[in-house]
């Protein structure tokens, strides 16, 4: 099972289900869920990302907003997803509280977060060290559970394996998420190249594989 399959299974059947993709970025997940029949609203604070998302998923709805202040009434949506986005939120605890607020009774929030481990993380670390913010996201989830804001239906770790033709393909991948990373790649070229060479596993096909462990929580608000 991969993260996308788990998300789709969690919200099945998807037809006409009102879902929100919090931190939708360029809209890949929004597109997938919309094509499966859901009514999806993508939320992101970045106008450039939203412009790409609107082009990729023209039948979806998109809103410029932060995860800490979702533009929805209380108890108005059938499900929410945060795919690799909670650690980018300045206040992850507030983001979780907002997701709980907008979900209808008994509906689910799926949080998929990369851990500060794995060869993908090792290759990324000299470009952008996300150790602290990734830990903060996990701490926010743990606190929400300890405070009984959510019940945890599932908690599992899956490995996301990606392959790249060369290091330049990897650099293109990580700068697509955050263009500001291009400066670090340029300024620390020798270091980031060495990190990629050490972390990546080269297969018989000549491609370079990197593995990122993802921790996935399926949460149900208790309020």
Backbone bond lengths (Angstrom), bond angles and torsions (degrees), N, CA, C in turn:
res aa  C-N    CA-C-N  psi(-1)  N-CA   C-N-CA  omega(-1)  CA-C   N-CA-C  phi
1 X - - - 1.466 - - 1.526 110.00 -
2 X 1.332 116.40 141.70 1.457 120.92 173.33 1.529 109.30 -113.03
3 X 1.325 116.17 174.69 1.463 120.46 -175.06 1.529 111.63 -62.54
4 X 1.335 117.32 -41.55 1.469 119.76 -178.82 1.519 110.92 -63.34
5 X 1.330 117.30 -42.63 1.459 120.09 178.86 1.517 110.89 -62.35
6 X 1.328 117.27 -40.86 1.460 120.38 179.46 1.526 111.05 -64.48
7 X 1.332 116.66 -41.69 1.469 120.20 178.31 1.519 110.64 -61.41
8 X 1.318 116.13 -47.74 1.472 119.34 -179.12 1.527 111.47 -62.97
9 X 1.332 116.71 -41.41 1.465 120.07 179.86 1.529 111.37 -65.82
10 X 1.331 116.85 -36.18 1.458 120.86 -178.88 1.525 111.77 -61.65
11 X 1.326 116.60 -37.42 1.455 120.59 -175.42 1.533 113.68 -101.26
12 X 1.321 117.10 3.02 1.470 119.83 -179.24 1.536 110.57 -63.66
13 X 1.347 116.91 144.59 1.465 127.29 -6.75 1.534 110.97 -74.16
14 X 1.308 116.01 143.67 1.461 120.87 -173.09 1.529 113.90 -87.15
15 X 1.291 117.96 -17.41 1.465 120.86 -174.13 1.529 111.69 -55.90
16 X 1.338 114.14 121.69 1.464 124.58 177.03 1.533 113.85 63.09
17 X 1.309 117.57 12.70 1.464 119.56 178.60 1.522 109.22 -78.41
18 X 1.340 116.61 132.87 1.467 121.89 -178.50 1.524 109.25 -85.79
19 X 1.332 115.88 108.83 1.454 122.55 -177.32 1.518 110.37 -120.18
20 X 1.328 116.34 153.60 1.461 120.69 172.78 1.524 109.14 -123.30
21 X 1.316 114.22 136.49 1.465 123.22 178.40 1.529 106.02 -105.69
22 X 1.331 116.17 99.85 1.464 121.76 -172.48 1.529 109.37 -87.63
23 X 1.335 115.69 117.91 1.453 120.57 -173.06 1.515 109.39 79.18
24 X 1.325 115.73 51.31 1.467 120.93 -169.96 1.513 113.75 -71.98
25 X 1.337 118.14 -16.32 1.459 119.52 -179.46 1.508 111.51 57.55
26 X 1.331 115.50 -130.98 1.458 120.41 -175.92 1.514 114.00 -82.04
27 X 1.330 118.31 2.09 1.452 121.20 168.50 1.511 117.63 93.60
28 X 1.324 118.33 13.35 1.463 119.92 -178.32 1.516 113.14 -61.35
29 X 1.320 117.64 -47.27 1.462 120.81 179.04 1.525 110.96 -68.36
30 X 1.316 116.84 -42.23 1.461 120.97 177.90 1.528 110.49 -55.24
31 X 1.306 116.58 -45.20 1.464 121.67 179.47 1.524 110.76 -60.47
32 X 1.334 116.44 -47.14 1.456 120.30 -177.84 1.527 112.04 -61.43
33 X 1.324 116.94 -44.92 1.461 120.83 -178.63 1.530 111.55 -69.60
34 X 1.323 116.51 -36.54 1.466 120.58 177.98 1.522 110.48 -65.03
35 X 1.322 116.04 -43.87 1.476 119.77 179.90 1.529 111.47 -64.95
36 X 1.348 116.56 -23.82 1.468 120.30 177.84 1.518 112.18 -84.35
37 X 1.340 117.45 -0.13 1.453 121.09 173.94 1.505 116.70 109.99
38 X 1.343 117.67 -4.95 1.457 119.87 -179.47 1.524 111.08 -77.80
39 X 1.328 115.02 156.97 1.460 121.90 172.19 1.524 106.76 -97.65
40 X 1.323 117.11 104.47 1.461 121.44 -167.64 1.523 111.15 -113.38
41 X 1.324 115.05 137.05 1.459 121.83 170.32 1.524 107.89 -114.59
42 X 1.308 116.12 122.64 1.455 121.59 176.55 1.518 110.25 -91.91
43 X 1.321 115.75 132.82 1.465 122.16 -179.03 1.519 109.10 -116.81
44 X 1.323 116.09 128.90 1.467 119.97 176.19 1.525 107.97 -158.49
45 X 1.341 117.63 144.34 1.463 119.25 177.91 1.525 113.46 -80.92
46 X 1.342 117.80 -11.52 1.462 120.89 -174.00 1.513 112.73 -94.83
47 X 1.325 117.04 118.88 1.466 120.37 -178.25 1.524 111.86 -67.08
48 X 1.330 118.04 -34.72 1.463 119.75 178.34 1.525 110.79 -64.42
49 X 1.330 115.99 -44.14 1.467 119.53 177.62 1.521 110.63 -62.24
50 X 1.321 117.73 -42.44 1.460 120.93 -179.48 1.523 111.71 -64.47
51 X 1.316 117.00 -35.40 1.470 119.38 177.95 1.521 110.17 -63.13
52 X 1.336 117.42 -41.15 1.462 120.80 177.28 1.525 110.54 -67.39
53 X 1.338 116.27 -39.42 1.461 120.38 -179.48 1.519 111.41 -64.89
54 X 1.323 116.98 -42.30 1.474 120.07 179.47 1.520 111.09 -62.61
55 X 1.323 116.40 -35.12 1.465 120.03 178.01 1.520 111.20 -70.49
56 X 1.338 116.16 -37.71 1.461 120.51 -177.82 1.524 112.28 -75.34
57 X 1.329 116.55 -37.16 1.470 121.19 -175.99 1.525 109.77 -129.14
58 X 1.330 117.94 71.90 1.471 120.68 -173.21 1.523 114.49 -65.04
59 X 1.326 118.01 -20.40 1.468 119.49 -178.96 1.522 112.69 -87.31
60 X 1.328 117.25 -6.46 1.463 120.66 178.04 1.526 109.80 -88.84
61 X 1.317 115.07 167.02 1.455 121.88 175.47 1.526 108.38 -103.68
62 X 1.319 116.78 144.26 1.461 120.62 179.66 1.524 109.76 -133.72
63 X 1.335 114.62 143.98 1.452 121.44 179.89 1.526 109.10 -134.01
64 X 1.323 116.49 135.97 1.460 121.40 173.50 1.519 108.11 -83.98
65 X 1.313 116.65 109.77 1.462 121.39 -177.33 1.515 108.81 -163.18
66 X 1.319 115.79 162.74 1.457 120.75 176.30 1.519 110.13 -93.28
67 X 1.319 116.20 157.80 1.460 120.78 177.58 1.520 111.68 -66.07
68 X 1.326 116.76 -22.91 1.467 120.56 -178.54 1.526 112.89 -81.98
69 X 1.334 117.55 -8.74 1.476 121.04 -179.48 1.526 108.40 -145.69
70 X 1.312 116.18 77.01 1.461 121.03 -175.96 1.528 110.95 -74.36
71 X 1.333 117.62 137.05 1.473 121.27 -176.35 1.526 113.00 -85.42
72 X 1.342 115.64 57.16 1.458 121.40 -179.36 1.521 109.61 -137.88
73 X 1.325 117.39 148.62 1.469 120.18 173.83 1.530 110.79 -68.15
74 X 1.310 115.72 165.91 1.461 121.12 175.35 1.534 110.31 -59.81
75 X 1.326 115.58 140.72 1.466 122.46 171.75 1.534 112.26 51.16
76 X 1.340 115.62 52.87 1.462 119.36 -173.45 1.523 114.60 -120.78
77 X 1.339 119.08 -4.17 1.466 120.35 -177.04 1.528 110.18 -127.21
78 X 1.339 114.64 157.46 1.467 121.74 -175.18 1.519 113.88 -92.45
79 X 1.308 117.30 -8.40 1.455 119.56 179.86 1.516 110.55 177.94
80 X 1.329 115.88 155.73 1.459 121.19 -179.88 1.524 109.16 -140.58
81 X 1.318 114.65 148.00 1.464 121.22 178.84 1.522 108.91 -130.72
82 X 1.327 114.85 138.86 1.464 121.21 168.51 1.522 105.85 -123.97
83 X 1.318 116.03 99.16 1.461 122.42 -176.64 1.525 109.87 -99.66
84 X 1.328 116.08 105.47 1.471 121.79 179.41 1.523 112.09 56.26
85 X 1.326 117.00 33.76 1.459 119.19 -175.91 1.519 114.34 -123.40
86 X 1.332 119.25 -23.29 1.462 119.65 -174.16 1.519 111.86 -61.14
87 X 1.320 118.40 -36.02 1.471 119.81 -178.04 1.531 112.30 -71.80
88 X 1.313 117.66 -12.76 1.467 120.46 176.07 1.532 112.58 -89.34
89 X 1.332 117.25 -7.56 1.469 121.43 -176.92 1.529 109.46 -83.51
90 X 1.330 118.41 130.63 1.474 119.69 179.91 1.521 114.21 -57.41
91 X 1.341 116.98 -36.50 1.467 121.11 -179.56 1.524 108.70 -126.10
92 X 1.337 118.05 84.21 1.470 119.71 -175.46 1.521 113.47 -64.49
93 X 1.320 118.62 -29.55 1.472 119.60 178.24 1.521 110.69 -65.47
94 X 1.324 116.91 -41.58 1.453 120.21 178.17 1.525 110.94 -67.00
95 X 1.332 116.77 -35.80 1.464 120.14 178.13 1.523 110.72 -62.52
96 X 1.315 117.50 -41.34 1.462 120.36 177.32 1.524 111.06 -65.83
97 X 1.325 116.83 -40.07 1.462 120.37 178.05 1.526 111.10 -62.80
98 X 1.316 117.29 -39.13 1.464 120.83 178.58 1.528 111.24 -66.47
99 X 1.327 116.62 -40.84 1.458 119.16 177.79 1.525 110.28 -61.75
100 X 1.325 116.65 -42.20 1.465 120.22 177.54 1.521 111.03 -61.71
101 X 1.305 116.83 -38.41 1.473 120.82 -177.61 1.520 111.87 -62.99
102 X 1.320 118.07 -41.88 1.460 120.60 -171.69 1.530 113.27 -86.18
103 X 1.339 117.84 -13.84 1.458 119.94 -178.22 1.533 111.71 -77.31
104 X 1.309 115.68 140.71 1.454 120.45 172.27 1.531 110.12 -69.30
105 X 1.299 116.48 158.62 1.464 122.11 -177.80 1.530 110.84 -55.90
106 X 1.322 115.48 129.34 1.456 120.79 177.72 1.512 115.10 82.98
107 X 1.342 117.69 -2.76 1.463 120.67 -179.34 1.527 110.86 -86.64
108 X 1.328 116.31 167.54 1.452 121.24 -165.81 1.524 113.73 -117.28
109 X 1.328 113.52 149.86 1.456 123.21 169.42 1.522 107.55 -114.60
110 X 1.329 116.65 125.80 1.463 121.40 174.88 1.527 108.15 -105.13
111 X 1.324 115.66 122.52 1.459 121.47 178.83 1.525 108.07 -115.26
112 X 1.319 116.03 117.27 1.468 122.20 177.41 1.520 107.32 -111.66
113 X 1.343 116.29 120.25 1.452 120.33 -174.84 1.527 111.44 -132.38
114 X 1.323 117.37 134.37 1.468 119.61 173.96 1.523 110.17 -73.34
115 X 1.318 115.95 138.91 1.456 120.76 175.83 1.521 110.68 -87.94
116 X 1.311 116.42 162.42 1.471 121.42 179.09 1.518 109.06 -84.96
117 X 1.322 115.37 60.64 1.458 122.29 -179.19 1.525 108.11 -159.90
118 X 1.322 115.96 169.97 1.459 120.80 178.71 1.518 112.17 96.07
119 X 1.313 115.54 161.96 1.466 120.07 -175.99 1.529 112.53 -71.03
120 X 1.348 117.41 -30.27 1.471 118.73 175.91 1.527 109.25 -63.18
121 X 1.338 116.26 -44.85 1.460 120.29 178.18 1.528 110.85 -61.83
122 X 1.335 117.49 -40.25 1.465 120.71 179.22 1.528 111.43 -61.17
123 X 1.327 116.40 -38.95 1.467 119.87 179.40 1.520 112.13 -73.58
124 X 1.339 115.83 -32.26 1.469 120.42 -179.43 1.529 112.39 -77.77
125 X 1.304 117.16 -30.43 1.468 121.38 -167.80 1.529 114.22 -53.62
126 X 1.332 121.12 -44.17 1.471 118.23 178.55 1.529 113.91 -71.42
127 X 1.331 117.10 -14.26 1.465 121.04 175.44 1.519 109.56 -84.62
128 X 1.326 115.49 -48.22 1.470 122.12 174.84 1.524 107.82 -152.27
129 X 1.296 116.31 116.68 1.462 121.09 -178.95 1.527 108.84 -87.07
130 X 1.332 116.24 106.20 1.459 121.70 -177.39 1.531 112.66 -98.45
131 X 1.316 117.18 18.34 1.462 120.04 -177.21 1.524 111.65 -53.60
132 X 1.320 116.66 -49.57 1.465 120.98 -174.33 1.514 111.76 -68.05
133 X 1.331 118.02 -45.91 1.465 119.17 -175.57 1.527 111.80 -73.46
134 X 1.322 117.11 -30.03 1.466 118.46 175.79 1.531 110.45 -68.16
135 X 1.326 116.29 -39.35 1.468 119.62 176.84 1.524 110.78 -65.45
136 X 1.328 116.87 -38.48 1.468 120.26 -179.95 1.528 111.40 -62.96
137 X 1.315 117.11 -36.46 1.461 120.17 177.81 1.527 110.68 -64.34
138 X 1.330 116.78 -44.29 1.468 119.66 178.06 1.529 111.34 -65.21
139 X 1.330 116.12 -37.99 1.468 119.57 177.56 1.527 111.28 -62.73
140 X 1.331 116.52 -38.77 1.462 120.42 -179.80 1.523 110.74 -65.04
141 X 1.323 116.87 -41.33 1.463 120.07 177.54 1.523 110.12 -64.23
142 X 1.331 116.57 -46.01 1.467 120.25 179.85 1.521 111.12 -60.01
143 X 1.336 117.12 -40.06 1.464 120.68 179.85 1.520 110.93 -66.55
144 X 1.315 117.14 -41.83 1.468 120.45 179.27 1.520 111.06 -62.72
145 X 1.313 117.22 -36.97 1.459 120.54 177.28 1.522 111.25 -71.45
146 X 1.334 116.35 -41.89 1.468 119.98 179.49 1.522 111.39 -63.17
147 X 1.330 115.55 -34.96 1.472 120.13 179.16 1.521 112.17 -83.67
148 X 1.341 115.89 1.80 1.466 122.64 177.94 1.529 112.81 60.74
149 X 1.332 115.27 33.07 1.469 119.63 171.96 1.531 110.59 -75.80
150 X 1.328 115.73 -26.65 1.460 122.82 178.82 1.524 109.76 -134.61
151 X 1.314 115.20 154.25 1.457 122.06 162.49 1.525 107.09 -102.48
152 X 1.321 116.71 142.03 1.462 120.71 -178.21 1.522 109.71 -96.90
153 X 1.311 115.72 114.77 1.462 121.01 178.60 1.523 111.53 -83.37
154 X 1.336 116.15 -38.40 1.470 120.34 178.20 1.518 109.08 -143.63
155 X 1.328 115.41 146.34 1.462 122.59 175.50 1.520 106.04 -146.80
156 X 1.319 116.65 107.57 1.459 119.83 -176.91 1.523 110.94 -145.40
157 X 1.313 115.53 163.09 1.459 122.39 178.46 1.523 108.48 -118.91
158 X 1.325 115.33 128.05 1.459 122.31 175.50 1.522 108.87 -120.96
159 X 1.306 116.39 147.17 1.466 120.75 175.40 1.521 109.85 -94.03
160 X 1.329 115.60 124.98 1.465 120.88 172.23 1.522 107.65 -94.88
161 X 1.310 116.25 119.66 1.459 121.59 -178.78 1.524 109.01 -107.68
162 X 1.310 115.93 124.81 1.458 120.89 177.99 1.515 109.06 -123.49
163 X 1.323 115.58 147.26 1.460 119.67 177.70 1.514 110.10 -123.17
164 X 1.325 115.06 149.66 1.455 121.99 -174.74 1.522 109.42 -134.61
165 X 1.318 115.99 143.99 1.462 119.81 179.43 1.520 111.32 -67.18
166 X 1.328 116.43 -32.97 1.461 121.39 179.01 1.525 108.49 -164.52
167 X 1.325 116.15 -178.26 1.467 119.26 -177.57 1.521 111.84 -65.93
168 X 1.322 117.73 -31.11 1.462 119.90 -179.75 1.526 110.62 -64.78
169 X 1.317 117.00 -34.47 1.463 120.14 176.93 1.530 110.45 -66.41
170 X 1.326 116.76 -37.89 1.461 120.03 175.74 1.523 110.68 -65.23
171 X 1.323 117.22 -44.17 1.465 119.90 179.27 1.528 110.66 -62.01
172 X 1.321 117.26 -38.87 1.468 120.25 177.59 1.520 110.63 -64.05
173 X 1.316 116.60 -38.40 1.471 121.45 179.57 1.518 111.38 -62.64
174 X 1.327 118.38 -46.55 1.467 119.80 -175.07 1.525 111.92 -78.08
175 X 1.323 118.34 -26.87 1.461 119.28 176.33 1.519 111.86 -78.73
176 X 1.327 117.77 -21.76 1.466 119.64 174.67 1.520 110.57 -64.76
177 X 1.334 116.95 -33.31 1.457 121.45 176.57 1.520 110.81 -71.54
178 X 1.335 116.82 -41.47 1.463 122.10 -178.65 1.519 108.93 -145.68
179 X 1.346 117.90 100.09 1.468 120.43 -177.54 1.524 113.99 -57.54
180 X 1.342 118.18 -23.28 1.455 120.58 179.66 1.523 112.22 -63.97
181 X 1.330 116.89 -19.77 1.465 120.02 179.09 1.520 112.50 -66.44
182 X 1.320 117.19 -19.03 1.466 119.94 179.31 1.522 111.25 -60.55
183 X 1.319 117.15 -33.16 1.469 120.18 179.21 1.519 110.93 -64.81
184 X 1.329 116.69 -43.13 1.465 120.27 179.55 1.525 110.62 -65.23
185 X 1.318 117.10 -39.22 1.466 120.20 178.44 1.520 110.24 -63.80
186 X 1.301 117.08 -42.02 1.463 120.62 179.47 1.530 111.22 -67.72
187 X 1.322 116.68 -45.18 1.460 120.41 -174.14 1.521 113.47 -75.80
188 X 1.347 117.66 -24.14 1.469 121.29 -176.80 1.524 109.60 -123.34
189 X 1.301 115.79 40.01 1.467 121.24 -170.67 1.525 112.85 -53.19
190 X 1.319 118.19 -49.09 1.466 120.43 -177.23 1.530 111.12 -62.38
191 X 1.329 116.80 -40.05 1.468 121.01 -177.28 1.520 110.99 -69.08
192 X 1.337 117.27 -44.70 1.462 119.15 -177.25 1.528 111.09 -71.44
193 X 1.305 117.37 -33.45 1.464 119.44 175.86 1.523 110.72 -65.82
194 X 1.325 117.06 -41.46 1.459 120.67 178.99 1.519 111.44 -65.64
195 X 1.332 117.19 -38.44 1.461 120.74 179.03 1.524 110.89 -64.44
196 X 1.323 116.73 -42.32 1.458 120.20 177.80 1.526 110.50 -63.24
197 X 1.326 116.61 -44.88 1.468 120.25 -178.47 1.527 111.42 -61.75
198 X 1.314 116.74 -36.58 1.462 120.33 -178.96 1.530 111.81 -75.75
199 X 1.320 116.49 -36.21 1.468 119.68 -174.09 1.520 113.40 -83.68
200 X 1.312 118.02 -36.98 1.464 121.45 -171.31 1.526 111.52 -75.30
201 X 1.321 114.73 141.79 1.452 122.02 176.18 1.525 108.39 -104.55
202 X 1.325 116.44 122.05 1.462 119.86 -177.39 1.523 110.04 -89.79
203 X 1.317 115.63 127.10 1.450 120.99 -178.22 1.513 112.32 -90.18
204 X 1.332 115.09 177.01 1.461 120.53 179.75 1.523 112.09 -64.20
205 X 1.338 116.05 -23.54 1.463 119.65 178.53 1.517 112.89 -83.07
206 X 1.345 116.58 -0.10 1.452 120.68 178.60 1.515 114.78 87.51
207 X 1.338 117.37 -4.27 1.448 120.68 179.96 1.528 110.28 -86.97
208 X 1.330 115.27 160.30 1.452 121.87 -175.34 1.534 109.49 -109.00
209 X 1.318 116.83 123.97 1.457 122.04 -176.08 1.525 110.77 -103.60
210 X 1.337 114.37 140.56 1.457 122.17 174.32 1.526 108.20 -133.12
211 X 1.331 115.89 142.84 1.460 121.23 -175.98 1.525 109.79 -118.94
212 X 1.348 115.46 130.60 1.463 121.88 177.28 1.523 109.86 -120.56
213 X 1.346 118.67 112.02 1.467 119.63 173.42 1.527 110.93 -66.93
214 X 1.330 115.37 134.20 1.462 122.75 178.06 1.522 108.69 -117.54
215 X 1.316 116.77 131.29 1.465 120.08 174.22 1.523 107.51 -100.62
216 X 1.322 115.38 128.67 1.458 121.21 -175.16 1.521 109.40 -118.89
217 X 1.324 115.28 125.19 1.463 121.83 173.83 1.522 108.95 -113.59
218 X 1.323 116.43 133.29 1.455 121.88 169.18 1.531 105.49 -108.37
219 X 1.330 115.35 114.16 1.459 122.01 -170.45 1.520 111.15 -117.36
220 X 1.345 115.65 143.87 1.458 122.14 176.39 1.526 108.22 -122.50
221 X 1.334 117.85 119.68 1.468 119.59 179.09 1.530 111.35 -58.55
222 X 1.303 116.10 143.01 1.467 120.47 -179.10 1.517 112.85 -95.41
223 X 1.352 116.14 -13.71 1.462 118.68 -177.23 1.512 113.58 -84.86
